[in-house]
Amino acid sequence: MVTPHNTRGPLVGTWTIGDATVTRLEEQLGYASLPPEKFIDGLDREFLARHLDWLVPHHYSVEDHRLITSIHSWLIRTGRHTILLDSCAGNHKDRPGFARFHQLDTPFLQRLRAAGVQPEEIDIVLCTHLHADHVGWNTRLVDGRWVPTFPNAKYLFSRVENEIGDPRRSPAAEADFLRRNAYRDSVLPVIEAGQAVLIDGDHAVDDSLTIVPAPGHTPGHVALWLRNAAGRALFCGDAIHHALQMHAPHWNSGFCELPDVARTTRRRILESCVEHRAPLFPGHFGAPHVARVIAAGSAFAPDFVAPERD
Ligand SMILES: [Zn+2]
């Protein structure tokens, strides 16, 4: 994988929201797998040129004309729960043709331990959706079998997402090599181990955490609100892929499965973040990976928030 020059931030960073902490666990940081015009459907060079002052160096490489994206998990620690939100691409997964996901061997679990958490201590894994870069560390390979990486966790999946992601029930998933493989090696073993919980609609994890539907990128995509006395934060998965989309929220990623729904959800999410002054914790933003959302005419702008500590 290509790691762009001069974009390396800390591999682990922590933000505090009241009595909760949020730690980013990096799996990889690099060039987006598609050219900018395909990664963000509608993007043109003139638009890019107007935003170079903040895009370079963490979000776009002028030399190579490539967007920069991160693949990371959010480790959320509240007084009651230790949650892993999205689980990256994982190690040893068979994803031929997808260089960023295929047969990786990254020290992701060492980074989790360095953040002070053992895999046994994770009590909730939440996958915003079941694409290959959000389910990978759900399982790991042990003696030739895929087993849940987090033995004491409940894994929360959207029921809709599970329905459309299961190649045994969904012809579209069966026809999609990447979705099919990801389901078979990273979702099904969790279900067979009895650790999966399928959720519908709004779902309160506890007083401070609520999962809400955020469809469009995929039909069953969800987001997570964190609320406590200090304020709110929103974990939005792939409802928005790149910070540039704040300036053009009608532009979808090239991977959004329901384009019109994705546009509506993205705008609603960004408006909610403005209203509640909630920092946004997305799945793929470049460094520093977290942004407050500023209203800017009919669109928005990122106000990046650096981690308080590594
Ligand atoms: Zn993704």
Residues whose N, C-alpha, C, O or C-beta is under 5 A from the ligand:
A	BS01	ZN	D133 D238 G283
